Amino acid sequence: MGLAGLAGIAIGYVFRLLYGLSQKGSIEVEVKQLLLNAREDAKKITGEAEAQAKAAQSTIEAEVKEKEDKITRAEERVFKREEGLDKKQAELEREIEGLKNRIEEIKGIKERAEALVEQKADELAKVAGLTKEQAKAQLMSEIEREADEDLMVRLAKLERDGMEKLERKAKDILTTAIHRLGNSVASDTMATAITIPNDEIKGKIIGKEGRNIKAFERATGVEVIIDDTPGSIVMSSYDPLRRAVARVALENLIIDGRIQPAKIEEIVEKAKGEVNKIIKEKGDAAAFEAGVLNLDPRLIQILGRLHFRTSYGQSVLQHSVEMAHIAGMIAEELGANPAVARAGALLHDIGKALDHEVQGTHVEIGRRILQKFGVSEEVVKAMQAHHEEYPYETT
């Protein structure tokens, strides 16, 4: 019995020892696996970090290259402008030097002429028995009579040459100003096309027995044209503001999906508010871009309406901003007041914002608008003469 117990204890110890060794081997395998996994993760993280670093470096290098290119182009423009100024300065100095030489030459001619007159007067007095003063007066009369025709020819030539120089200078100034501006022109028409997601929307817009489309046209004042053209609906009106409101309203109705007369009226009212907000933003942006500040907010609102008005295929507001830039440049060349020139040009077509609502030409309407909102008289005079309805009173 004692031996059997000892044998059992021995066998149990051996089994426990073997189990411990097997467990130790498993732990070592797990540790090695964890180390391998950690190395793989570290390698992957390192690769990703290197890729991100290279991408960031490429982005930074591209930005630096772009900035360097911009600086280079700016330096080239400055250099060209300096060259032009140096050239003009040199030409001016040559002209001044030529005038000085001409003045000296004229002085010499005058002195020789006076000496000749004195000499001839003395000779004439001796021959005719006249006094020196009488002979001098008679000689001067003869000289003036002979030189009168030649003098008129010279004056006419000077006048003609002077006008040609002035015209060339004016063309140079205009050409320089237009080239410095060089904006693109965006055209518009009397109709606005709306893109729709699918042609099923057309049926909803028309509605049962045309109730929806009639309600929409009545609320917006535009004509809605729905034909077989896929993916679009056309709205037609001579009033660009109505077309703008109709476009915003129809787009919102399509998004909302509930197209019915009551909803149409609600959406159209909201669209009017959105368009008024756009008008205010466009007016503020135009005044800021043109450098015309401190205008009455109500005048800014009227100015913004020109964003939706077109003339010769171009937005009247864009045209007005371009004219403000050109007028400012020309004013600087002529030594006039650039601020007055820019303001007068920016506001020169403001009457077109209301010319279909108020009697009179757009110049007369614009003149009344500017006077109503306290714009300075200098700006009003600059604006009102742009179609020669009023005489030119300032540079």
Buried (B, 14 or more C-beta within 10 A) or exposed (E): EEEEEEEEEEEEEEEEEEEEEEEEEEEEEEEEEEEEEEEEEEEEEEEEEEEEEEEEEEEEEEEEEEEEEEEEEEEEEEEEEEEEEEEEEEEEEEEEEEEEEEEEEEEEEEEEEEEEBEEBBEEBBEEEEBEEEBBBEBBEEEBEEEEEEEEEEEEEEEEEEEEEEEEEEEEEBBEBBBEEEEEEEEEBEEEBBBEBEEBEBBEBBBBEEEEBBBBBBEBBBBBBEBEEEEEBBBBBBEBBBBBBBBBBBBBBBBEEEEBBBEBBBBBBEEBBEBBBEBBBEBBBBBBEBBBBEEBBEEBBBBBBBBBBBBBEEBBBBBBBBBBBBBBBBBBBBBEBBBBBBBBBBBBBBBBBBBBEEEEEEBBBBBBBBBEEBEBEEBBBBBBBBBEEEBEEEBE
